[in-house]
Amino acid sequence: MQTLKFKTNINCGGCIKAVTPTLNGEQAIQTWAVDTANPDKILTVNTDLSTEQVCALVEDAGFKAQAA
């Protein structure tokens, strides 16, 4: 298990609600959270997935993510 951090455009409660089914639905993600108070909207994910796999999940949910 590793902790990955990403800069995102997930910037409000509505955005978090929109991405929740995708991230919660991935069994390889143990926990995740978005710091919407941070200017870079940092997504922190505890997972066995690669950086690329997490980025793809976020993008599938309609948002952007890049490794922080």
N, C-alpha and C positions, 0 to 999 in steps of 0.2 A: 504494500500500500504506500502510495506517495501523495504528497500534497502539491498540487499544481495551482498556479495563479495566472489569471488572464485579464487583460484589459478588454472591456466589453462596452456595448451601447445599451445594456440593460439598466435603465436609469430611474425606474419607479416601481411602485407596488404592482401596477398593471402589467409591466414587463416581466416582473418576477413571477406573477401568476401565469403568464403565457408560457414561460420556459419551464415551469415546475413539472408538468406531466412528462416532458421529454427527459429531464434530468432524473426525476424520481423513478422513471420507468426503466432506467439503465441499471441493471443489477450490479455492474462493476463499480458504480459510484456509491461510496459509503455515506458521505455527507457532502453538502455544498452550501455556499452562502454567497450573496452579492453585497458588497459594501457600496451602497448607493450614495453615501456621503463622500466617498473618495472621488476626486475629479475623473479618475480613470475607470470608475465603476468596476472595481476589482472583484472577479469571481474566483473564489477559492474552492477547490474540489479535492476531496480525498478519494483516490481511485486507483485501480490497477490499469486503467486505460492510458494510452499515450496522449501527448499533447494534441496531436493531429486528430485523434478520435474524439476528444472532448470538443475541440473547435468545430468538428463536423456536426456533432450533436447540437451545439448552440446555433450553428448556422441553419440546421434543419428546422429549428424552432423559430427561425426568422430574425435572428440577431447576429451580431458580429463578435468574434473573439480572436484575440491574438495573445500569444505567450507574453507574460509580463516580466 
